[in-house]
C-alpha cells in the first residue's frame, strides 16, 4: 500500500521552533482553537487583518493561537510581522518559510496546529476578504460537528471569481462524483481528529491542498457537517498574486491530479461512487 509522505508531529514542532516569539518565559497550554493564516506579500493588509481577527478571537474563544505562516514574501511582510510581535501577545505565532504556494503553506500550518494539540483548527486567508463578523455564528455551530464551513453566498471580488468557483464545483463533480458546496473557501473550522485523518489521505505534493482536503473530509463516513453563509469582501489593498491565467493553469493541474488519484488502485477511496461500486463488483 502506497503511503504518501507527510510531516511527523516531531517535524512540525521543529518547524514551529522557528516562530518569532518574545524571549521571556512562556506559559504553554493546549489551545482550544488554532487558527492558520497563510501569508504572501500582504504588507498592505496584514496589520489590519491581524488586528480585527485578534479582537474577534479574544471575544469568541480566548484560548486560541494564531499561526501566521509567511510563505517567503518578497515585500515588507516579514518586517511588519516582526514589528507586530510587540503589539500582540504570545498567542500570535509567526513562522517564516521558503515559498511553496498557498496550498502547501496551508498544509504546513495544519500540521503545526495539530502538533499544538488544539481541538479545533480554523483556516482563513490574510488578504482581508474573510470577515470576522461571521465567526461567532460559525464557531457556535461546532457542537456535534466535525466540520463547519463557510460558503460564500455573496461576494465583492467580482463576477469572474464567482464563475471560477462555479466551474471548480462543476469540474470536481464531473471528475469525482461528489458535489462540494464551496471546496476552496478559506473560512473553515475542522475538528482536529477529522483533519488529521483527512490529511493522511491527501498527497503531500497536491498543489491545491484545501480542495483536496475538502474532498477527503467529505469521504469520511461519520463526518458531520454544517455550512454557514458568509459574505466575502473585496481585497482591502495590494494585488492578488493569482491572475486568471494562473487560475486556468491551476484548474488544469487540479483535474490532472484528481484524475491521477481517482485512477490509482491503491487509493480507491478517491474514486467517484460509481467507479468504487464497479471496482467492488
Residue frames relative to the residue before (quaternion, step in Angstrom):
aa qw qx qy qz dx dy dz
X 1.0000 0.0000 0.0000 0.0000 0.00 0.00 0.00
X 0.3948 -0.7296 0.5122 0.2226 3.53 -0.86 1.00
X 0.1176 -0.7791 0.6139 0.0483 3.59 -0.84 0.99
X 0.3582 -0.7470 0.5205 0.2068 3.56 -0.65 1.11
X 0.5001 -0.6638 0.4573 0.3165 3.61 -0.93 0.84
X 0.0689 0.7813 -0.6174 0.0602 3.55 -1.07 0.77
X 0.5878 -0.5839 0.4193 0.3712 3.55 -1.19 0.44
X 0.3858 -0.6835 0.5657 0.2530 3.55 -1.05 0.75
X 0.6505 -0.5019 0.3706 0.4332 3.61 -1.18 0.33
X 0.6217 0.5456 -0.3462 0.4428 3.58 1.07 -0.68
X 0.6580 0.4932 -0.3080 0.4785 3.58 1.01 -0.82
X 0.6349 0.5259 -0.3332 0.4574 3.56 1.02 -0.77
X 0.6560 0.5015 -0.3167 0.4668 3.57 0.97 -0.80
X 0.6172 0.5395 -0.3462 0.4562 3.57 1.09 -0.68
X 0.6411 0.5021 -0.3227 0.4824 3.57 1.04 -0.78
X 0.6402 0.5353 -0.3263 0.4440 3.56 1.00 -0.80
X 0.5942 0.5844 -0.3686 0.4117 3.58 1.13 -0.53
X 0.6106 0.5411 -0.3581 0.4539 3.59 1.25 -0.23
X 0.4013 0.7224 -0.4762 0.3005 3.57 1.27 0.01
X 0.3745 -0.6990 0.5603 0.2391 3.55 -1.03 0.81
X 0.1185 0.8109 -0.5550 0.1432 3.58 -0.39 1.27
X 0.6340 -0.4982 0.4241 0.4124 3.52 -1.31 0.27
X 0.4754 -0.7168 0.4400 0.2582 3.57 -0.97 0.86
X 0.5142 0.6435 -0.4315 0.3678 3.61 1.22 -0.11
X 0.6394 -0.5356 0.3669 0.4119 3.63 -1.13 0.50
X 0.2471 -0.7838 0.5588 0.1112 3.56 -0.99 0.90
X 0.3329 -0.6972 0.5942 0.2237 3.53 -1.24 0.59
X 0.1418 -0.8285 0.5391 0.0531 3.57 -0.12 1.29
X 0.0684 0.7619 -0.6402 0.0701 3.52 -0.81 1.08
X 0.5542 -0.5963 0.4528 0.3637 3.55 -1.21 0.46
X 0.3198 -0.7649 0.5202 0.2050 3.62 -0.60 1.04
X 0.4967 -0.6226 0.5100 0.3249 3.53 -1.22 0.49
X 0.7966 0.1548 -0.0309 0.5835 3.54 1.04 -0.88
X 0.0557 -0.7549 0.6522 0.0415 3.56 -1.04 0.86
X 0.1599 -0.7894 0.5888 0.0675 3.56 -0.61 1.17
X 0.2030 -0.7754 0.5927 0.0789 3.56 -0.98 0.96
X 0.0169 0.8047 -0.5905 0.0583 3.56 -0.74 1.10
X 0.1955 -0.7743 0.5904 0.1169 3.63 -0.37 1.17
X 0.1050 -0.8047 0.5842 0.0157 3.57 -1.00 0.85
X 0.1328 0.7640 -0.6279 0.0663 3.55 -1.03 0.83
X 0.8520 -0.1224 0.0365 0.5078 3.56 -0.66 1.20
X 0.3987 0.7085 -0.4802 0.3295 3.56 0.77 1.08
X 0.1345 0.8275 -0.5322 0.1174 3.58 1.00 0.79
X 0.6623 0.5222 -0.3069 0.4409 3.59 1.07 -0.70
X 0.7880 0.3629 -0.1492 0.4745 3.59 1.14 -0.59
X 0.6040 0.6647 -0.3635 0.2473 3.54 0.94 -0.92
X 0.6383 0.5357 -0.3517 0.4265 3.64 0.92 -0.75
X 0.6911 0.4671 -0.2786 0.4760 3.59 0.86 -0.94
X 0.6403 0.5301 -0.3274 0.4493 3.59 1.01 -0.80
X 0.6677 0.4846 -0.3049 0.4758 3.60 0.91 -0.86
X 0.6186 0.5566 -0.3444 0.4348 3.58 0.99 -0.77
X 0.7320 0.4275 -0.2635 0.4604 3.60 0.75 -0.98
X 0.6800 0.4751 -0.3156 0.4607 3.61 1.00 -0.66
X 0.6029 0.5352 -0.3645 0.4661 3.59 1.06 -0.62
X 0.6350 0.5247 -0.3212 0.4672 3.57 0.98 -0.84
X 0.6571 0.5159 -0.3017 0.4595 3.58 0.95 -0.90
X 0.6935 0.4803 -0.2888 0.4527 3.59 0.79 -0.99
X 0.6179 0.5561 -0.3453 0.4357 3.59 0.99 -0.76
X 0.6944 0.4642 -0.2675 0.4804 3.57 1.06 -0.74
X 0.7598 0.4142 -0.2109 0.4546 3.58 0.77 -1.08
X 0.8016 -0.0456 0.0798 0.5907 3.59 0.90 -0.91
X 0.1982 -0.8384 0.4941 0.1167 3.62 0.21 1.22
X 0.6712 0.4654 -0.3020 0.4916 3.60 1.12 -0.55
X 0.3636 0.7302 -0.4799 0.3230 3.56 0.41 1.28
X 0.1270 -0.7101 0.6679 0.1831 3.48 -1.44 0.05
X 0.2264 -0.7500 0.6066 0.1350 3.56 -1.18 0.61
X 0.1655 -0.7923 0.5854 0.0468 3.54 -0.50 1.28
X 0.0843 -0.7876 0.6104 0.0067 3.56 -0.45 1.24
X 0.1037 -0.8220 0.5599 0.0055 3.56 -0.38 1.27
X 0.1939 -0.8089 0.5509 0.0676 3.56 -0.28 1.32
X 0.2415 -0.8250 0.5043 0.0816 3.54 -0.37 1.34
X 0.7473 -0.4257 0.2392 0.4506 3.57 0.57 1.15
X 0.1099 0.8277 -0.5419 0.0956 3.62 0.96 0.80
X 0.2996 -0.7693 0.5433 0.1525 3.54 -1.05 0.83
X 0.6077 0.5129 -0.3736 0.4775 3.60 1.25 0.04
X 0.7457 -0.4110 0.2840 0.4408 3.61 -1.12 -0.54
X 0.2878 0.8029 -0.4867 0.1887 3.60 1.26 0.25
X 0.6742 0.5102 -0.3128 0.4327 3.61 0.79 -0.97
X 0.6659 0.4960 -0.3090 0.4636 3.60 0.95 -0.83
X 0.6348 0.5196 -0.3285 0.4681 3.59 1.02 -0.77
X 0.6527 0.5091 -0.3154 0.4640 3.58 0.93 -0.86
X 0.6395 0.5197 -0.3301 0.4604 3.59 0.97 -0.79
X 0.6656 0.4999 -0.3033 0.4637 3.59 0.99 -0.83
X 0.6569 0.5297 -0.3092 0.4385 3.59 1.08 -0.69
X 0.4834 0.6724 -0.4360 0.3523 3.59 1.22 -0.27
X 0.6684 0.4970 -0.3015 0.4641 3.58 1.06 -0.70
X 0.6571 0.5270 -0.3076 0.4426 3.58 1.16 -0.58
X 0.7641 0.3036 -0.1605 0.5461 3.57 0.98 -0.89
X 0.5292 -0.6354 0.4525 0.3339 3.58 -1.19 0.44
X 0.7448 -0.4526 0.2610 0.4151 3.56 -1.30 -0.02
X 0.4615 0.6446 -0.4728 0.3847 3.57 1.21 0.32
X 0.6084 0.4870 -0.3552 0.5162 3.56 1.30 -0.12
X 0.0267 -0.7903 0.6117 -0.0231 3.57 -0.68 1.12
X 0.1216 -0.8061 0.5781 0.0349 3.58 -0.61 1.12
X 0.0623 -0.7830 0.6189 0.0049 3.56 -0.83 1.02
X 0.1571 -0.7753 0.6072 0.0745 3.58 -0.79 1.04
X 0.0449 0.8085 -0.5787 0.0969 3.57 -0.79 1.04
X 0.6028 -0.5365 0.4251 0.4100 3.60 -1.22 0.31
X 0.6074 -0.5868 0.4007 0.3551 3.55 -1.17 0.61
X 0.0599 0.7998 -0.5944 0.0580 3.55 -0.94 0.96
X 0.6150 -0.5428 0.3519 0.4509 3.59 1.27 -0.04
X 0.6821 -0.5345 0.3286 0.3756 3.53 -1.25 0.58
X 0.6920 0.5111 -0.2983 0.4133 3.58 0.77 -1.00
X 0.7043 0.4492 -0.2686 0.4796 3.56 0.83 -0.96
X 0.6027 0.5393 -0.3551 0.4689 3.58 1.16 -0.54
X 0.6061 0.5315 -0.3426 0.4824 3.58 1.06 -0.73
X 0.6535 0.5225 -0.3220 0.4430 3.56 0.91 -0.89
X 0.6484 0.5014 -0.3263 0.4709 3.59 0.91 -0.84
X 0.6400 0.5249 -0.3238 0.4582 3.56 1.03 -0.76
X 0.6327 0.5256 -0.3267 0.4655 3.58 1.01 -0.78
X 0.6513 0.5148 -0.3171 0.4585 3.57 0.94 -0.88
X 0.6511 0.5082 -0.3133 0.4687 3.57 0.99 -0.82
X 0.6519 0.5177 -0.3134 0.4569 3.57 0.96 -0.86
X 0.6503 0.5025 -0.3172 0.4733 3.59 0.97 -0.81
X 0.6383 0.5300 -0.3282 0.4517 3.58 1.02 -0.76
X 0.6301 0.5349 -0.3266 0.4585 3.60 1.19 -0.52
X 0.4650 -0.7198 0.4151 0.3057 3.59 1.24 -0.29
X 0.3573 0.7488 -0.4923 0.2633 3.60 1.22 0.26
X 0.4880 -0.6682 0.4802 0.2912 3.57 -1.08 0.73
X 0.7909 0.1948 -0.0817 0.5744 3.56 1.09 -0.77
X 0.1571 -0.7658 0.6199 0.0679 3.55 -1.06 0.88
X 0.0741 -0.7968 0.5996 -0.0065 3.55 -0.83 1.06
X 0.1082 -0.8062 0.5788 0.0569 3.59 -0.89 0.90
X 0.0373 0.7660 -0.6390 0.0603 3.52 -1.02 0.95
X 0.4419 -0.6677 0.5246 0.2895 3.53 -1.29 0.35
X 0.5063 -0.7012 0.4494 0.2238 3.55 -1.31 0.39
X 0.5443 0.6611 -0.3792 0.3506 3.60 1.25 0.16
X 0.5917 -0.6116 0.3516 0.3902 3.58 1.28 0.11
X 0.5156 0.6540 -0.4216 0.3589 3.60 1.24 0.00
X 0.6462 0.4970 -0.3155 0.4857 3.60 1.16 -0.54
X 0.2255 -0.8083 0.5366 0.0887 3.57 -0.49 1.23
X 0.4050 -0.7379 0.4832 0.2410 3.63 -0.64 1.06
X 0.4924 0.6924 -0.4237 0.3140 3.60 1.19 -0.37
X 0.7137 0.4555 -0.2540 0.4676 3.60 1.13 -0.57
X 0.5009 0.7023 -0.4164 0.2873 3.58 1.21 -0.28
X 0.6175 0.5589 -0.3631 0.4177 3.61 0.93 -0.77
X 0.6621 0.4906 -0.3013 0.4797 3.60 0.95 -0.86
X 0.6576 0.5156 -0.3099 0.4535 3.54 0.92 -0.90
X 0.6991 0.4721 -0.2808 0.4577 3.59 0.86 -0.93
X 0.6234 0.5497 -0.3293 0.4481 3.57 1.09 -0.71
X 0.6890 0.4955 -0.2669 0.4566 3.59 1.16 -0.63
X 0.4683 0.7157 -0.4285 0.2913 3.59 1.24 0.07
X 0.4843 0.6845 -0.4384 0.3236 3.63 1.18 -0.40
X 0.8505 0.0599 -0.0938 0.5141 3.56 -0.90 1.04
X 0.6080 0.5263 -0.3680 0.4667 3.60 1.19 0.50
X 0.3526 -0.6892 0.5842 0.2434 3.51 -1.32 0.37
X 0.7947 0.1026 -0.0283 0.5976 3.56 1.14 -0.66
X 0.0056 -0.7432 0.6688 0.0174 3.53 -1.06 0.83
X 0.0477 -0.8224 0.5659 -0.0327 3.55 -0.41 1.26
X 0.3844 -0.6503 0.5926 0.2795 3.51 -1.17 0.60
X 0.0820 -0.7501 0.6426 0.1331 3.54 -1.21 0.39
X 0.4685 -0.7285 0.4418 0.2339 3.51 -0.87 1.08
X 0.1426 -0.8265 0.5422 0.0512 3.55 0.16 1.33
X 0.7686 0.0502 -0.0384 0.6366 3.57 1.13 -0.70
X 0.0091 0.8084 -0.5878 0.0313 3.55 -1.12 0.62
X 0.3465 -0.7652 0.5216 0.1497 3.54 -1.16 0.77
X 0.5623 0.6453 -0.3755 0.3555 3.60 1.23 0.10
X 0.7430 -0.4632 0.2209 0.4296 3.59 1.09 0.61
X 0.6006 -0.5806 0.4204 0.3543 3.54 -1.20 0.65
X 0.5962 0.5971 -0.3639 0.3945 3.57 1.04 -0.73
X 0.6673 0.4943 -0.3006 0.4691 3.58 0.98 -0.82
X 0.6042 0.5419 -0.3510 0.4670 3.58 1.10 -0.66
X 0.6598 0.5032 -0.3022 0.4691 3.58 0.96 -0.88
X 0.6349 0.5298 -0.3306 0.4549 3.59 0.97 -0.84
X 0.6625 0.5027 -0.3077 0.4622 3.59 0.92 -0.90
X 0.6463 0.5142 -0.3219 0.4629 3.59 0.98 -0.81
X 0.6589 0.5054 -0.3088 0.4638 3.58 0.92 -0.89
X 0.6232 0.5407 -0.3343 0.4555 3.58 1.07 -0.75
X 0.6597 0.4988 -0.3082 0.4701 3.59 0.91 -0.89
X 0.6718 0.5066 -0.2978 0.4509 3.56 0.92 -0.92
X 0.6688 0.5002 -0.3058 0.4571 3.58 0.88 -0.92
X 0.6635 0.4985 -0.3122 0.4624 3.58 0.93 -0.83
X 0.6274 0.5266 -0.3377 0.4636 3.58 1.03 -0.73
X 0.6666 0.4998 -0.3039 0.4620 3.61 0.98 -0.85
X 0.7129 0.4587 -0.2576 0.4636 3.59 0.98 -0.85
X 0.8145 0.2960 -0.1244 0.4831 3.59 0.87 -0.94
X 0.4161 -0.7067 0.4786 0.3136 3.59 1.15 -0.47
X 0.6478 0.4763 -0.3110 0.5067 3.59 1.30 0.17
X 0.2652 -0.7574 0.5750 0.1593 3.57 -0.85 0.98
X 0.1173 -0.7902 0.6011 0.0230 3.55 -0.75 1.12
X 0.4819 -0.7283 0.4046 0.2715 3.56 -0.54 1.20
X 0.7650 -0.1257 0.1125 0.6216 3.60 0.89 -0.92
X 0.1571 -0.8873 0.4198 0.1087 3.57 0.57 1.20
X 0.7770 0.3374 -0.1791 0.5004 3.60 1.07 -0.61
X 0.3206 0.7833 -0.4935 0.2003 3.59 1.21 0.26
X 0.2788 -0.7650 0.5531 0.1762 3.64 -0.81 0.92
X 0.5748 0.5060 -0.4000 0.5036 3.57 0.76 1.06
X 0.3497 0.7621 -0.4413 0.3196 3.53 0.58 1.24
X 0.1398 -0.7736 0.6167 0.0403 3.52 -0.94 1.03
X 0.0046 -0.8264 0.5591 -0.0667 3.58 -0.68 1.14
X 0.4569 -0.6451 0.5353 0.2976 3.53 -1.06 0.76
X 0.5847 -0.6377 0.3675 0.3412 3.58 -0.86 0.95
X 0.6569 0.5201 -0.3296 0.4350 3.62 0.87 -0.86
X 0.6628 0.4953 -0.3016 0.4737 3.57 0.97 -0.85
X 0.6483 0.5191 -0.3149 0.4595 3.58 0.97 -0.86
X 0.6515 0.5296 -0.3204 0.4386 3.57 0.91 -0.90
X 0.6614 0.4975 -0.3055 0.4709 3.59 0.93 -0.88
X 0.6741 0.5005 -0.3017 0.4518 3.58 0.94 -0.87
X 0.6456 0.5222 -0.3291 0.4497 3.60 0.94 -0.82
X 0.6104 0.5626 -0.3493 0.4346 3.55 1.07 -0.70
X 0.7321 0.4210 -0.2248 0.4861 3.57 1.16 -0.55
X 0.6137 0.5168 -0.3555 0.4795 3.59 1.27 0.05
X 0.4683 -0.6771 0.4797 0.3035 3.62 -0.71 0.98
X 0.5121 -0.6806 0.4368 0.2895 3.55 -0.89 0.95
X 0.7074 0.4403 -0.2698 0.4826 3.62 1.16 -0.45
X 0.3940 0.7151 -0.4854 0.3127 3.60 1.25 0.18
X 0.4389 -0.7452 0.4332 0.2537 3.59 -0.56 1.15
X 0.7754 0.2730 -0.1454 0.5506 3.59 0.81 -0.98
X 0.1670 -0.8560 0.4845 0.0681 3.51 0.46 1.31
X 0.6718 0.5233 -0.3259 0.4107 3.61 0.85 -0.86
X 0.6370 0.5061 -0.3352 0.4751 3.59 1.04 -0.69
X 0.6592 0.4940 -0.3048 0.4780 3.57 0.93 -0.90
X 0.6431 0.5303 -0.3211 0.4496 3.58 1.03 -0.78
X 0.6224 0.5305 -0.3384 0.4655 3.59 0.99 -0.80
X 0.6564 0.5044 -0.3030 0.4721 3.56 0.95 -0.89
X 0.6663 0.5059 -0.3075 0.4534 3.58 0.90 -0.92
X 0.6410 0.5137 -0.3237 0.4695 3.58 1.00 -0.78
X 0.6469 0.5288 -0.3163 0.4492 3.58 1.03 -0.78
X 0.6617 0.5229 -0.3075 0.4406 3.58 1.13 -0.60
X 0.5477 0.6005 -0.4140 0.4100 3.60 1.20 -0.21
X 0.4327 -0.7655 0.4090 0.2440 3.59 -0.41 1.22
X 0.7521 0.3839 -0.2146 0.4908 3.60 1.01 -0.71
X 0.4355 0.7215 -0.4442 0.3040 3.58 1.25 0.22
X 0.1799 -0.7812 0.5924 0.0800 3.58 -0.82 1.05
X 0.1483 -0.8234 0.5477 0.0102 3.54 -0.78 1.13
X 0.0080 -0.7269 0.6820 0.0803 3.46 -1.40 0.36
X 0.2088 -0.7491 0.6142 0.1340 3.53 -1.20 0.62
X 0.1340 -0.7728 0.6180 0.0526 3.55 -1.03 0.87
X 0.3920 -0.7232 0.5074 0.2566 3.62 -0.68 0.98
X 0.0393 -0.7897 0.6123 -0.0025 3.55 -0.98 0.90
X 0.3601 -0.6738 0.5887 0.2641 3.52 -1.35 0.22
X 0.2412 -0.7758 0.5721 0.1121 3.56 -0.86 1.01
X 0.3076 -0.7927 0.5030 0.1550 3.55 -0.52 1.19
X 0.5527 -0.5415 0.4944 0.3960 3.56 -1.32 0.14
X 0.6336 -0.5104 0.4059 0.4163 3.55 -1.24 0.37
X 0.4492 -0.7054 0.4824 0.2607 3.55 -1.02 0.83
X 0.7871 -0.1346 0.1249 0.5889 3.57 1.08 -0.65
X 0.6957 0.4500 -0.3398 0.4451 3.54 -1.28 0.14
X 0.4635 -0.6634 0.5151 0.2823 3.53 -1.34 -0.13
X 0.4802 -0.6463 0.5104 0.3022 3.53 -1.11 0.73
X 0.3735 -0.7527 0.4993 0.2112 3.57 -0.75 1.04
X 0.6700 0.4554 -0.2921 0.5083 3.60 1.29 -0.21
X 0.0840 -0.7984 0.5955 0.0308 3.58 -0.42 1.21
X 0.7216 -0.4680 0.2804 0.4261 3.58 -1.26 0.19
X 0.5966 0.5451 -0.3733 0.4556 3.60 1.10 -0.53
X 0.6561 0.4894 -0.3072 0.4854 3.58 1.00 -0.82
X 0.6205 0.5427 -0.3442 0.4494 3.58 1.03 -0.77
X 0.6532 0.5099 -0.3159 0.4622 3.59 0.94 -0.86
X 0.6552 0.5051 -0.3087 0.4693 3.57 0.97 -0.85
X 0.6582 0.5014 -0.3060 0.4709 3.57 0.97 -0.86
X 0.6228 0.5432 -0.3371 0.4510 3.59 1.08 -0.70
X 0.6445 0.5070 -0.3156 0.4775 3.56 0.99 -0.83
X 0.6583 0.5007 -0.3067 0.4710 3.58 0.95 -0.87
X 0.6232 0.5504 -0.3378 0.4412 3.57 1.04 -0.78
X 0.6860 0.4696 -0.2894 0.4745 3.58 0.83 -0.96
X 0.6194 0.5353 -0.3408 0.4621 3.58 1.04 -0.73
X 0.6891 0.4820 -0.2896 0.4571 3.56 0.87 -0.95
X 0.6615 0.4916 -0.3202 0.4671 3.58 0.95 -0.78
X 0.6402 0.5038 -0.3330 0.4749 3.59 1.00 -0.72
X 0.6208 0.5354 -0.3431 0.4585 3.57 1.04 -0.76
X 0.6962 0.4776 -0.2782 0.4581 3.55 0.89 -0.94
X 0.6910 0.4849 -0.2935 0.4487 3.58 0.90 -0.89
X 0.6996 0.4326 -0.2816 0.4942 3.60 1.19 -0.28
X 0.5068 0.6227 -0.4349 0.4078 3.58 1.28 0.16
X 0.4218 -0.7201 0.4876 0.2568 3.59 -0.64 1.08
X 0.6645 0.5148 -0.3095 0.4445 3.57 1.08 -0.68
X 0.7425 0.3068 -0.2076 0.5582 3.58 1.27 -0.12
X 0.0417 0.8448 -0.5308 0.0534 3.57 0.78 1.03
X 0.5485 0.6189 -0.3983 0.3968 3.60 1.20 -0.39
X 0.6294 0.5411 -0.3411 0.4413 3.59 1.18 -0.48
X 0.5472 0.6632 -0.3911 0.3282 3.57 1.18 -0.45
X 0.5731 -0.5394 0.4684 0.4016 3.57 -1.21 0.44
X 0.6720 -0.5310 0.3230 0.4027 3.57 -1.12 0.63
X 0.6620 0.5142 -0.3136 0.4461 3.58 0.93 -0.91
X 0.6529 0.5089 -0.3132 0.4655 3.58 1.01 -0.81
X 0.6418 0.5189 -0.3313 0.4572 3.58 1.02 -0.76
X 0.6356 0.5177 -0.3386 0.4620 3.58 1.03 -0.72
X 0.6546 0.5066 -0.3177 0.4625 3.56 1.00 -0.83
X 0.6373 0.5335 -0.3280 0.4491 3.56 1.03 -0.81
X 0.6958 0.4820 -0.2771 0.4547 3.59 0.98 -0.83
X 0.6467 0.5535 -0.3326 0.4060 3.60 1.12 -0.53
